[in-house]
């Protein structure tokens, strides 16, 4: 099997409805306004229902049908069953659609067959699907933009079996057009416990299929924090804890979400259990506009859970702008003078600035090749060099930037330090933003 490519795309989905208006039904054109009492229908999710292969379909039509069915699986009750109908029996059992997702710029379609290919006299055909990959989504839901999007060719081999064409070789995974991705996958922040204080929750952004996002989120919480958060976060779930067969569902008639886990969960302390419930609630509440309560189960037993006093991350500090050479505080939709002894006019060409959430220091980028700390005695140079990124100052008063070289430049009270994390290798840094709790957000 070729390497992960989360399969593909050009799905055209037609939703058909049928209805009629009786001959006596008329739109009223006169008379008084009356109050209606009809009950409104509850809004439900729309699922794509892909069609399986049609008898006699040529190889190109089989690939198009497969791509559409694979994309629709994120919303379809049949998941990837229909997509597997386009594959040979052996390949249907080994193809892994969840290995990766490739987010592509356009809806990919296979090229036309070479006119010299005679389908009547051959039993094997190869088709190429071209698509520009702009981002990838791994099996854990981590989204990564491609630094240099390229038009890549994905190959499909088809064979004739039982008189019908089926796909016998393809890459694992699926391809999803960018214009469908946000509708089919849900941005979800997982909340992990900080290593120093389990009640302090740290977010990590993931993307999951909308149909299964809650269960996927629980699975990834059970898997523990990603490598880049290990050391600063921890897991409170006991080793071996698994999602139960009943999975994750909303309690009948109630907004509470029931999370059924294996019996290992019953071994944790009451305080740990409370924080675990708070983690799950914060994860489910993200973007819901309300707090989503959680019922925890260990096997078939519903656990008693007390409320945990957890701390969620938030934007610290005040909103500031520069107007007419002065720092202004944004307050209630108006601008007020920001009290400081620093003189903004001392910066020759201010192009960006940042203030620590703790209130200081105040750091300006002067042009594009100099960053200074604006003190009461004037600007003090912190960084010098071409193409400096707009600065960011963390809650400890440490200034962060980059020269666009795949490295981070950091300076506090002492000398400058250069960081070269593995996840920046070969990538050009265009901005740096330090999270309120002191960790760096990737950009």
Beta strands, then each sheet from edge to edge (+ up, - down):
strand 1: 100-104
strand 2: 124-138
strand 3: 143-161
strand 4: 164-169
strand 5: 174-177
strand 6: 185-194
strand 7: 201-209
strand 8: 233-234
strand 9: 243-250
strand 10: 257-261
strand 11: 294-298
strand 12: 301-302
strand 13: 320-323
strand 14: 326-331
strand 15: 334-337
strand 16: 350-355
strand 17: 362-366
strand 18: 370-375
strand 19: 378-384
strand 20: 392-393
strand 21: 399-401
strand 22: 408-411
strand 23: 417-419
strand 24: 433-434
strand 25: 440-441
sheet 1: 4+ 3- 2+ 1- 5-
sheet 2: 7+ 6- 8+
sheet 3: 9+ 10- 11- 12+
sheet 4: 13+ 14- 15+
sheet 5: 16+ 17- 18+ 19-
sheet 6: 20+ 21- 22+ 23-
sheet 7: 24+ 25-
end
